[in-house]
Amino acid sequence: MLPNFLIIGAPKSGTTSLYEYLREHPQVFMSPVREPNFFSFGMGELPAPTAPGIRMIRDLDAYCRLFSGVTSETAIGEASPSYLRVPETAGRIRRYVPGAKLVAILRDPIERAYSAFLMLRRNGWETLTDFDEAIEAEQRGERRERPYLERSRYAPQLRRYLEHFPREQLQIHLYDDLRDDAARLVRDTYRFLGVGTSFEPDSTRRHNAAESFRSLRTQRFLDELPRPLRSTAERLVPLNVRKRAYWRLRAWNTRPQPPMPPGTRKRLLPLVRDDVLALQDLLGRDLSAWLVDT
């Protein structure tokens, strides 16, 4: 079985939260593996990325097995933010699931880039400690593995999808809407997917936010418990209790996101202005707030 809808990105724009909200709906089945990245890197047609932390399902049968648990659900999907940015992905989705509905969430490009930087720093995958330095290195062509601003250029990414799919198969949200009224955005997505809109998920929790950890070693221990300890916990402790304990310990180990360095946004606005204006024309939506030095 293959999915009939995909959350395609963008990274650090709320895709994890939307994945979690959708999977609560009784008529929606979400792949138990979040971000399988199959249409970006599966079947060996594209080289596997060298960036750490990227999951991959590279075999069609294995990908289909992700949806073997479907029972009565009518909307069957997965979420892989790499689908928006990898150029070849739109054509591959068109080839294998041409009728799939596609959902994208787009975020202020500078905020998205900074959030991605913080996430990679948090996880120990970014060696530079200064965001401005990382952007300057990218502008010099030295950051091919972590091109923060390049992945925030949404207009050309969306045009690739519009070359392969009719506009009515693509629903585009803004992160601003998720932040301001998550319940409404989720209902709009339910409507787009053709499932009941009266169901209300717990949309109060933000997932995969760009916090920093007091101790990266502690967080990795929580995320990847040693097998004997995990097996014992699964046998003796109910799932809801384990989840509650995990989130309390994670909150204890989390520090607030540091603010963007003063002056950074003003320096970066000229680098994103043309793409924001192009996206504004493409969507027919006012994005002037993204071009303000706040």
C-alpha positions as CSV (number, residue, x, y, z in Angstrom):
1,M,0.0,0.0,0.0
2,L,1.1,3.5,-0.8
3,P,0.0,6.8,0.9
4,N,-2.6,9.1,-0.6
5,F,-1.2,12.2,1.0
6,L,2.2,13.6,1.9
7,I,3.5,16.4,4.1
8,I,6.4,17.7,2.0
9,G,8.0,20.4,4.1
10,A,9.5,22.8,4.8
11,P,11.9,21.7,7.5
12,K,11.6,23.6,10.8
13,S,8.2,25.0,9.8
14,G,5.9,22.9,11.9
15,T,5.8,19.7,9.9
16,T,6.4,17.5,13.0
17,S,3.6,19.2,14.9
18,L,1.2,18.7,12.0
19,Y,2.3,15.0,11.7
20,E,1.5,14.5,15.4
21,Y,-1.9,16.4,15.2
22,L,-3.0,14.4,12.2
23,R,-2.1,11.0,13.6
24,E,-4.5,11.6,16.4
25,H,-7.5,11.6,14.0
26,P,-9.3,8.2,13.8
27,Q,-9.7,8.5,10.0
28,V,-6.0,9.3,9.4
29,F,-3.1,6.9,9.4
30,M,0.4,8.3,9.6
31,S,3.5,6.3,8.9
32,P,4.9,5.1,12.2
33,V,8.3,6.1,10.9
34,R,8.4,9.9,10.7
35,E,10.4,11.3,7.8
36,P,11.1,8.1,5.8
37,N,12.4,10.3,3.0
38,F,11.6,7.6,0.5
39,F,10.8,9.7,-2.5
40,S,13.9,11.8,-1.9
41,F,16.5,9.1,-1.4
42,G,14.8,5.7,-1.9
43,M,15.4,3.0,-4.4
44,G,19.0,4.1,-4.9
45,E,18.2,6.6,-7.7
46,L,19.7,9.4,-5.7
47,P,22.8,9.3,-3.5
48,A,22.2,9.0,0.2
49,P,22.8,12.2,2.0
50,T,25.8,12.5,4.2
51,A,24.2,14.8,6.8
52,P,23.7,13.0,10.1
53,G,20.3,12.3,11.5
54,I,18.5,11.7,8.2
55,R,16.4,8.5,8.2
56,M,15.9,6.7,4.9
57,I,13.6,3.9,3.6
58,R,15.4,2.9,0.4
59,D,13.3,-0.1,-0.7
60,L,9.8,0.1,-2.1
61,D,8.5,-3.0,-0.3
62,A,9.8,-1.6,3.0
63,Y,8.1,1.7,2.3
64,C,4.8,0.0,1.5
65,R,5.1,-2.0,4.8
66,L,5.1,1.3,6.7
67,F,1.3,1.4,5.9
68,S,0.6,-2.2,6.6
69,G,-1.2,-1.2,9.8
70,V,-4.0,0.6,7.9
71,T,-7.4,-0.6,8.9
72,S,-10.4,1.7,8.3
73,E,-8.5,4.9,7.9
74,T,-9.2,6.8,4.7
75,A,-6.4,9.4,4.7
76,I,-3.0,7.6,4.6
77,G,0.1,9.7,4.8
78,E,3.6,10.4,5.9
79,A,5.8,13.5,6.5
80,S,9.2,14.0,5.0
81,P,10.4,17.7,4.9
82,S,13.1,16.8,2.4
83,Y,10.5,16.3,-0.3
84,L,10.1,20.1,-0.8
85,R,13.8,20.8,-1.2
86,V,15.2,17.8,-3.2
87,P,14.7,18.7,-6.9
88,E,13.9,15.2,-8.2
89,T,11.3,14.4,-5.6
90,A,8.2,16.0,-7.2
91,G,8.7,13.9,-10.4
92,R,9.1,10.7,-8.4
93,I,6.0,11.4,-6.3
94,R,4.1,12.0,-9.6
95,R,5.4,8.7,-11.0
96,Y,4.3,6.6,-8.0
97,V,1.4,8.4,-6.4
98,P,0.1,10.8,-9.0
99,G,-3.2,11.4,-7.1
100,A,-1.6,12.1,-3.8
101,K,-2.6,15.3,-1.9
102,L,0.4,17.3,-0.9
103,V,0.6,19.6,2.2
104,A,3.4,22.2,2.7
105,I,4.0,24.6,5.6
106,L,6.3,27.6,4.9
107,R,8.0,29.7,7.5
108,D,9.6,33.2,7.4
109,P,12.8,32.2,5.6
110,I,15.2,33.9,8.0
111,E,13.5,32.4,11.1
112,R,13.4,29.0,9.5
113,A,17.2,29.2,8.7
114,Y,18.0,30.2,12.3
115,S,15.8,27.5,13.7
116,A,17.5,24.9,11.6
117,F,20.9,26.2,12.7
118,L,19.8,25.9,16.4
119,M,18.6,22.4,15.8
120,L,21.9,21.3,14.3
121,R,23.8,23.0,17.1
122,R,21.6,21.3,19.7
123,N,22.2,17.9,18.2
124,G,25.9,18.4,17.8
125,W,25.8,18.4,14.0
126,E,26.8,22.0,13.4
127,T,30.4,22.9,14.3
128,L,30.1,26.6,14.0
129,T,28.7,28.5,17.0
130,D,27.8,31.7,15.3
131,F,24.8,31.9,12.9
132,D,26.2,34.9,11.0
133,E,29.4,33.0,10.4
134,A,27.4,30.0,9.1
135,I,25.5,32.2,6.7
136,E,28.7,33.9,5.5
137,A,30.2,30.5,4.9
138,E,27.2,29.5,2.9
139,Q,27.4,32.6,0.8
140,R,31.0,31.7,0.0
141,G,29.8,28.3,-1.2
142,E,31.4,26.4,1.8
143,R,28.2,25.0,3.3
144,R,26.8,22.6,0.8
145,E,25.7,20.1,3.5
146,R,23.9,22.8,5.5
147,P,22.7,25.6,3.2
148,Y,20.4,27.4,5.6
149,L,19.1,30.2,3.4
150,E,19.0,28.1,0.2
151,R,16.5,25.7,1.8
152,S,14.4,28.8,2.6
153,R,13.9,29.7,-1.0
154,Y,10.4,28.3,-1.4
155,A,9.2,29.7,-4.8
156,P,11.4,27.5,-7.0
157,Q,10.7,24.5,-4.8
158,L,6.9,25.0,-5.2
159,R,7.2,25.6,-8.9
160,R,8.7,22.2,-9.4
161,Y,5.5,20.7,-7.8
162,L,3.2,22.8,-9.9
163,E,5.0,21.5,-13.0
164,H,3.9,18.0,-12.0
165,F,0.6,18.4,-10.1
166,P,-2.6,20.5,-10.5
167,R,-2.8,23.3,-7.9
168,E,-5.8,21.8,-6.3
169,Q,-3.7,18.8,-5.1
170,L,-1.4,21.1,-3.1
171,Q,-2.4,22.8,0.1
172,I,0.1,25.5,1.4
173,H,0.0,26.8,4.9
174,L,2.1,29.4,6.7
175,Y,3.9,28.7,10.0
176,D,2.4,31.9,11.2
177,D,-1.1,30.3,11.0
178,L,0.1,27.2,12.9
179,R,1.5,29.4,15.6
180,D,-1.5,31.7,15.9
181,D,-4.4,29.2,15.5
182,A,-3.2,25.6,15.2
183,A,-6.7,24.2,15.6
184,R,-8.0,26.1,12.6
185,L,-5.0,25.1,10.4
186,V,-5.5,21.4,11.4
187,R,-9.2,21.6,10.6
188,D,-8.4,23.1,7.2
189,T,-6.1,20.1,6.6
190,Y,-8.7,17.7,7.7
191,R,-11.1,19.3,5.1
192,F,-8.4,19.0,2.4
193,L,-7.9,15.3,3.2
194,G,-11.6,14.6,3.2
195,V,-11.9,13.5,6.8
196,G,-14.2,14.7,9.6
197,T,-13.5,18.2,10.8
198,S,-15.2,17.9,14.2
199,F,-12.3,15.9,15.7
200,E,-10.1,18.1,17.9
201,P,-6.5,17.0,18.5
202,D,-4.3,18.3,21.3
203,S,-2.8,21.2,19.3
204,T,-1.4,22.9,22.4
205,R,2.0,21.1,22.4
206,R,4.7,22.2,19.9
207,H,6.8,19.3,18.6
208,N,10.4,19.4,17.6
209,A,10.8,23.1,18.6
210,A,14.3,24.5,18.4
211,E,15.3,24.4,22.0
212,S,18.8,23.9,23.2
213,F,19.7,21.2,25.8
214,R,21.5,21.7,29.0
215,S,23.2,18.4,28.4
216,L,23.3,16.8,25.0
217,R,24.6,13.6,26.5
218,T,21.5,13.4,28.8
219,Q,19.1,14.0,26.0
220,R,20.7,11.4,23.8
221,F,20.4,9.0,26.7
222,L,16.6,9.8,27.0
223,D,16.1,9.5,23.3
224,E,18.0,6.2,22.9
225,L,17.7,4.3,26.1
226,P,20.0,1.2,26.4
227,R,18.1,-1.8,25.2
228,P,17.9,-3.6,28.6
229,L,16.6,-0.5,30.3
230,R,14.1,0.2,27.5
231,S,12.8,-3.4,27.6
232,T,12.3,-3.3,31.3
233,A,10.5,0.0,31.1
234,E,8.2,-1.2,28.4
235,R,7.4,-4.3,30.4
236,L,6.7,-2.6,33.7
237,V,5.6,0.9,33.0
238,P,2.5,1.9,31.0
239,L,3.0,3.8,27.8
240,N,1.2,6.9,29.0
241,V,3.4,7.0,32.1
242,R,6.6,6.6,30.1
243,K,5.6,9.4,27.7
244,R,4.8,11.7,30.6
245,A,8.1,11.0,32.3
246,Y,10.0,11.5,29.0
247,W,8.5,14.9,28.4
248,R,9.0,16.1,32.0
249,L,12.7,15.0,31.8
250,R,13.1,16.7,28.4
251,A,11.5,19.9,29.7
252,W,14.0,19.8,32.7
253,N,16.9,19.4,30.3
254,T,15.7,22.1,27.9
255,R,16.7,25.8,27.8
256,P,14.8,28.5,25.9
257,Q,15.8,29.2,22.3
258,P,18.4,32.0,22.3
259,P,17.3,35.0,20.3
260,M,18.8,35.8,16.9
261,P,21.9,38.0,17.2
262,P,21.1,41.7,16.9
263,G,21.4,43.1,13.4
264,T,21.4,39.6,11.8
265,R,17.9,39.8,10.3
266,K,18.5,43.3,8.8
267,R,21.7,42.0,7.1
268,L,19.9,38.9,5.7
269,L,16.7,40.6,4.4
270,P,18.3,41.6,1.1
271,L,19.3,38.0,0.5
272,V,15.7,36.7,0.7
273,R,13.6,39.6,-0.5
274,D,13.3,38.5,-4.2
275,D,12.3,35.0,-3.3
276,V,9.7,36.2,-0.8
277,L,8.2,38.5,-3.4
278,A,8.1,35.7,-5.9
279,L,6.4,33.4,-3.4
280,Q,3.9,36.2,-2.6
281,D,2.9,36.3,-6.2
282,L,2.8,32.5,-6.5
283,L,0.5,32.2,-3.5
284,G,-1.5,35.4,-3.9
285,R,-0.9,36.1,-0.2
286,D,0.6,39.1,1.5
287,L,4.0,38.1,2.9
288,S,5.2,41.6,3.7
289,A,5.7,40.7,7.4
290,W,8.6,38.5,6.3
291,L,10.4,41.5,5.0
292,V,10.2,43.5,8.1
293,D,13.3,44.0,10.4
294,T,11.6,43.1,13.7
